[in-house]
């Protein structure tokens, strides 16, 4: 496994982060800010519902001791309002931009696609079109994560998606390398890692507390990460990861 900035940002992997829309909107801004702080790289955000809020991002900067416009030139947001724009951005424009950045002094550090499910679930598409679009998109995003050695995060509301189109929701779950259910916790976040594997009795007791410097190999002003020995109430076995907001 490559270098990890946080449990949700794994180099070379496709990560699914699931939660109610207000939570994933806020979380993706947190992840973008965290990735920008980790180095000179850019963040590419495919935004399907005006989820990025520049005023909230500026306020986050000020709270953490940066100028309001810090990082703005490296946070590249592409608005997508139709399923056809969404498909074009995810399957063509992303690779073009990643390739261009790879040849620069500041290659991309993170790709965000949020909310991932809506524009593939629209009534503008027939069932067979939805399935074709999402199968190709997931395979393509996994390929980009590996090719450019960066995390690609798709933010979804899995509970809602499963009621609207369970087949597509399951395809995304199966395709992802990492899967988390996220929620607010005080001033920070809790992210419960969802796995198919059944943990043997007592396995959680062997998990040790970890910080981001364990993964990064260098000092990074970042939140701490700890593994909590308490499974989440999910349909599948889970282990909990609490992420506290840095100051």
C-alpha positions as CSV (number, residue, x, y, z in Angstrom):
1,X,0.0,0.0,0.0
2,X,1.3,3.5,-0.8
3,X,1.7,6.5,1.4
4,X,-1.5,7.4,3.2
5,X,-2.5,11.0,4.2
6,X,-5.4,9.7,6.2
7,X,-7.6,6.6,6.2
8,X,-9.7,8.2,3.5
9,X,-6.8,9.2,1.2
10,X,-4.8,6.2,0.0
11,X,-2.4,6.6,-2.9
12,X,-3.4,4.7,-6.0
13,X,-6.9,3.6,-4.7
14,X,-10.5,4.3,-5.4
15,X,-12.2,5.3,-2.1
16,X,-16.0,5.4,-1.5
17,X,-17.2,7.7,1.2
18,X,-20.9,7.4,2.1
19,X,-23.1,9.6,4.2
20,X,-26.0,12.1,4.1
21,X,-25.4,14.9,1.5
22,X,-24.7,17.7,4.1
23,X,-22.0,15.4,5.7
24,X,-20.3,14.5,2.5
25,X,-20.3,18.1,1.2
26,X,-18.5,19.2,4.3
27,X,-16.2,16.2,4.3
28,X,-15.0,16.6,0.8
29,X,-14.0,20.2,1.6
30,X,-12.1,18.9,4.6
31,X,-10.3,16.3,2.4
32,X,-9.5,18.9,-0.3
33,X,-8.0,21.2,2.4
34,X,-6.0,18.3,3.9
35,X,-4.6,17.3,0.6
36,X,-3.6,20.9,-0.3
37,X,-1.7,21.2,3.0
38,X,0.2,17.9,2.4
39,X,2.3,19.4,-0.5
40,X,2.4,21.5,-3.6
41,X,0.0,19.3,-5.6
42,X,-3.5,20.3,-7.0
43,X,-6.9,18.9,-6.1
44,X,-9.3,18.1,-9.0
45,X,-13.0,18.2,-7.9
46,X,-15.7,17.1,-10.3
47,X,-18.7,18.8,-8.7
48,X,-22.2,17.5,-9.6
49,X,-24.4,19.7,-7.5
50,X,-22.6,22.9,-6.5
51,X,-21.3,21.2,-3.5
52,X,-18.1,23.2,-3.3
53,X,-18.7,26.4,-1.4
54,X,-15.8,28.9,-1.7
55,X,-17.0,30.9,1.3
56,X,-16.9,27.9,3.5
57,X,-13.5,27.0,2.2
58,X,-12.3,30.6,2.9
59,X,-13.6,30.4,6.4
60,X,-11.9,27.1,6.9
61,X,-8.6,28.7,5.8
62,X,-9.0,31.6,8.3
63,X,-9.9,29.3,11.2
64,X,-6.7,27.4,10.5
65,X,-4.3,30.3,10.2
66,X,-4.2,30.8,6.4
67,X,-5.2,33.6,4.2
68,X,-8.8,33.4,2.9
69,X,-7.6,32.6,-0.6
70,X,-4.9,30.2,0.3
71,X,-4.9,27.1,-2.0
72,X,-7.4,28.6,-4.4
73,X,-5.1,28.3,-7.4
74,X,-4.6,24.6,-6.7
75,X,-8.2,23.7,-6.0
76,X,-9.6,23.1,-9.5
77,X,-13.4,22.6,-9.6
78,X,-15.4,21.5,-12.6
79,X,-19.2,21.9,-12.4
80,X,-21.3,19.2,-14.0
81,X,-25.0,19.6,-14.3
82,X,-26.1,16.8,-16.7
83,X,-25.2,13.1,-16.9
84,X,-23.5,13.7,-20.2
85,X,-21.3,16.5,-18.8
86,X,-20.6,14.2,-15.8
87,X,-19.5,11.3,-18.0
88,X,-17.3,13.6,-20.2
89,X,-15.6,15.1,-17.2
90,X,-15.0,11.8,-15.4
91,X,-13.9,9.8,-18.4
92,X,-12.1,12.3,-20.6
93,X,-11.3,15.7,-19.0
94,X,-9.9,14.2,-15.7
95,X,-7.2,12.2,-17.5
96,X,-6.3,15.1,-19.7
97,X,-5.9,17.4,-16.7
98,X,-4.0,14.8,-14.7
99,X,-1.6,14.2,-17.6
100,X,-1.0,17.9,-18.0
101,X,-0.4,18.3,-14.2
102,X,1.9,15.3,-14.1
103,X,4.3,17.1,-16.4
104,X,4.3,20.2,-14.2
105,X,6.0,21.1,-10.9
106,X,2.8,20.4,-9.0
107,X,1.1,17.2,-10.1
108,X,-2.3,16.4,-8.7
109,X,-2.6,15.1,-5.2
110,X,-6.3,14.2,-5.1
111,X,-9.4,13.6,-7.3
112,X,-12.9,14.1,-5.8
113,X,-16.1,13.2,-7.6
114,X,-19.1,14.3,-5.5
115,X,-21.9,13.5,-5.4
116,X,-21.0,10.6,-7.5
117,X,-24.3,8.8,-7.8
118,X,-26.9,11.5,-8.7
119,X,-26.1,12.2,-12.4
120,X,-25.9,8.5,-13.2
121,X,-29.3,7.9,-11.5
122,X,-31.2,10.5,-13.4
123,X,-34.3,9.7,-15.4
124,X,-32.6,11.2,-18.5
125,X,-30.9,7.8,-18.9
126,X,-32.3,4.4,-19.6
127,X,-31.4,1.6,-17.3
128,X,-28.9,0.0,-19.7
129,X,-27.3,3.4,-20.2
130,X,-26.9,4.0,-16.5
131,X,-25.2,0.6,-16.1
132,X,-22.9,1.2,-19.0
133,X,-21.9,4.6,-17.8
134,X,-21.2,3.6,-14.3
135,X,-19.3,0.4,-15.1
136,X,-17.0,2.3,-17.5
137,X,-16.7,5.3,-15.1
138,X,-15.7,3.1,-12.1
139,X,-13.1,1.1,-14.1
140,X,-11.7,4.4,-15.5
141,X,-11.4,6.1,-12.1
142,X,-9.7,3.0,-10.6
143,X,-7.3,3.1,-13.5
144,X,-6.6,6.8,-13.0
145,X,-5.9,6.3,-9.3
146,X,-3.4,3.6,-10.1
147,X,-1.8,5.3,-13.1
148,X,-1.2,8.6,-11.4
149,X,-0.7,7.1,-7.9
150,X,-3.2,9.3,-6.1
151,X,-6.5,8.8,-4.2
152,X,-9.7,9.1,-6.1
153,X,-12.7,9.7,-3.7
154,X,-16.3,9.2,-4.8
155,X,-18.8,10.7,-2.3
156,X,-22.2,9.1,-2.2
157,X,-25.3,8.7,-0.1
158,X,-25.3,4.9,-0.1
159,X,-28.5,4.5,1.9
160,X,-30.5,6.7,-0.5
161,X,-28.8,5.2,-3.6
162,X,-29.7,1.7,-2.5
163,X,-33.4,2.7,-2.5
164,X,-33.2,4.4,-5.9
165,X,-30.9,2.0,-7.8
166,X,-29.5,-0.8,-5.7
167,X,-27.8,-2.5,-8.7
168,X,-25.7,0.6,-9.4
169,X,-25.0,1.2,-5.7
170,X,-23.7,-2.4,-5.4
171,X,-21.4,-1.9,-8.5
172,X,-19.8,1.1,-6.8
173,X,-19.4,-0.8,-3.5
174,X,-17.7,-3.7,-5.3
175,X,-15.4,-1.5,-7.4
176,X,-14.1,0.6,-4.5
177,X,-10.8,-0.4,-2.9
178,X,-11.8,1.3,0.3
179,X,-15.3,2.0,1.6
180,X,-16.3,4.3,4.5
181,X,-19.5,5.4,6.1
182,X,-18.9,9.0,7.4
183,X,-20.7,11.2,10.0
184,X,-20.1,14.2,12.1
185,X,-18.6,13.8,15.5
186,X,-18.4,17.0,17.6
187,X,-15.9,19.2,15.8
188,X,-14.5,16.3,13.8
189,X,-15.5,13.2,11.9
190,X,-16.1,9.5,12.3
191,X,-15.5,7.2,9.4
192,X,-16.4,3.6,9.7
193,X,-14.5,1.3,7.3
194,X,-17.0,-1.2,5.8
195,X,-15.5,-4.5,4.8
196,X,-16.8,-7.8,3.4
197,X,-14.5,-9.8,5.7
198,X,-15.7,-11.0,9.0
199,X,-13.3,-10.0,11.8
200,X,-12.4,-12.8,14.1
201,X,-13.4,-12.4,17.7
202,X,-10.9,-10.2,19.5
203,X,-9.3,-8.9,16.3
204,X,-10.1,-5.3,17.1
205,X,-8.2,-5.5,20.3
206,X,-4.9,-5.8,18.4
207,X,-5.4,-2.5,16.6
208,X,-3.1,0.2,17.9
209,X,-3.6,3.9,18.0
210,X,-2.0,5.6,15.0
211,X,-1.3,9.1,13.8
212,X,-0.8,10.4,10.3
213,X,2.9,10.7,10.7
214,X,3.1,6.9,10.9
215,X,2.0,6.9,7.3
216,X,3.5,10.1,5.9
217,X,7.2,9.6,6.9
218,X,7.4,13.3,7.7
219,X,5.8,15.9,10.0
220,X,2.5,17.1,8.7
221,X,0.2,19.6,10.6
222,X,-2.8,17.3,10.4
223,X,-5.6,15.7,12.4
224,X,-4.8,12.6,14.5
225,X,-6.3,9.3,13.5
226,X,-7.2,6.6,16.0
227,X,-8.8,3.2,15.6
228,X,-11.7,2.7,18.0
229,X,-12.4,-0.8,19.2
230,X,-16.1,-0.5,18.7
231,X,-17.8,-1.8,15.5
232,X,-20.4,0.5,13.8
233,X,-24.0,-0.7,13.4
234,X,-23.8,-1.5,9.7
235,X,-25.1,-4.3,7.6
236,X,-21.6,-5.5,7.1
237,X,-18.8,-5.9,9.6
238,X,-17.0,-2.6,10.2
239,X,-14.2,-1.1,12.2
240,X,-14.3,2.5,13.3
241,X,-11.8,5.2,12.5
242,X,-12.3,8.6,14.3
243,X,-10.8,11.6,12.5
244,X,-10.4,14.7,14.7
245,X,-10.3,18.1,13.0
246,X,-6.9,19.8,13.3
247,X,-6.5,23.3,14.6
